Amino acid sequence: MGRTYSQDLRERVVDAAGATSRQQAAKRFGEGAATAVRWMTALATTGIVAARPQERAHRSKLDPHEAFLRGLIAMTEFRLAAIHAFHHWRSKIAMGSM
């Protein structure tokens, strides 16, 4: 994945490329010539050099199974509570308090 570039850098490279060559502008700002060419093409095509919007946030592969997993968690919590209550009851019997 490529790195992100500030809007300011994009505009400075495009301004410099308008006055000189794209390769010279890219070299001046320490960027690749292809980057300057791409930004100039975007400016000519769309009129802006802003970054394209990123893809939507990736969803978890478990999202379709959320209800099932929450059900398992609820059952597990119930089972743990039942085990805890059983051990508590058994310890009372073992101590002779019942």
C-alpha positions in Angstrom: 0.0 0.0 0.0 1.3 3.4 -0.9 1.9 6.1 1.6 -0.4 9.1 2.0 0.6 12.5 0.7 -0.5 15.8 2.1 -2.8 18.0 0.0 -0.1 20.8 0.4 2.6 18.6 -1.2 0.3 17.6 -4.0 -0.5 21.2 -4.8 3.2 22.2 -4.6 4.3 19.4 -7.0 1.5 20.2 -9.4 2.4 24.0 -9.4 6.1 23.2 -9.9 5.2 20.7 -12.7 3.2 23.4 -14.4 6.3 25.7 -14.5 8.9 23.0 -15.3 8.7 19.3 -16.3 6.9 16.7 -14.2 10.1 14.8 -13.7 11.9 17.9 -12.5 9.1 18.8 -10.1 9.0 15.3 -8.7 12.8 15.3 -8.2 12.6 18.7 -6.5 10.2 17.4 -3.9 11.7 14.0 -3.5 8.9 12.1 -5.1 8.7 9.7 -8.0 8.2 10.9 -11.5 5.1 8.6 -11.9 3.5 10.3 -8.9 3.9 13.8 -10.4 2.5 12.4 -13.7 -0.4 10.8 -12.0 -1.3 14.0 -10.1 -1.0 16.1 -13.2 -3.3 13.7 -15.1 -5.8 13.9 -12.2 -5.7 17.7 -12.4 -6.2 17.6 -16.1 -9.0 15.0 -15.9 -10.9 16.1 -12.7 -9.6 19.5 -12.0 -8.4 18.5 -8.5 -5.4 16.7 -7.1 -7.0 15.6 -3.8 -6.6 12.0 -2.7 -9.3 9.6 -3.8 -11.6 8.3 -1.0 -10.4 5.2 0.7 -12.3 1.9 0.5 -15.0 1.4 3.1 -14.0 -0.1 6.4 -13.5 -3.8 6.2 -16.1 -5.7 8.2 -15.3 -8.7 10.3 -15.9 -12.1 8.8 -17.7 -13.0 12.0 -20.4 -10.2 11.6 -22.8 -12.6 9.9 -22.5 -15.0 12.9 -22.9 -12.3 15.6 -26.3 -13.6 16.9 -25.0 -17.1 17.1 -21.8 -16.1 18.9 -23.7 -13.9 21.4 -25.9 -16.8 22.1 -22.9 -19.0 22.9 -21.5 -16.4 25.2 -24.8 -16.1 27.0 -25.0 -19.9 27.4 -21.4 -20.0 28.7 -22.1 -17.3 31.2 -25.1 -19.2 32.4 -23.1 -22.4 32.7 -20.3 -20.6 34.6 -22.9 -19.2 37.0 -24.5 -22.6 37.5 -21.1 -24.2 38.1 -20.2 -21.5 40.6 -23.5 -22.0 42.4 -23.1 -25.8 42.4 -19.6 -25.5 43.9 -20.8 -23.0 46.5 -23.7 -25.3 47.4 -21.4 -28.3 47.6 -18.9 -26.5 49.8 -21.7 -25.7 52.2 -22.7 -29.3 52.4 -19.1 -30.4 52.9 -18.7 -27.9 55.8 -22.0 -29.2 57.3 -23.8 -25.9 57.3 -26.8 -27.3 55.5 
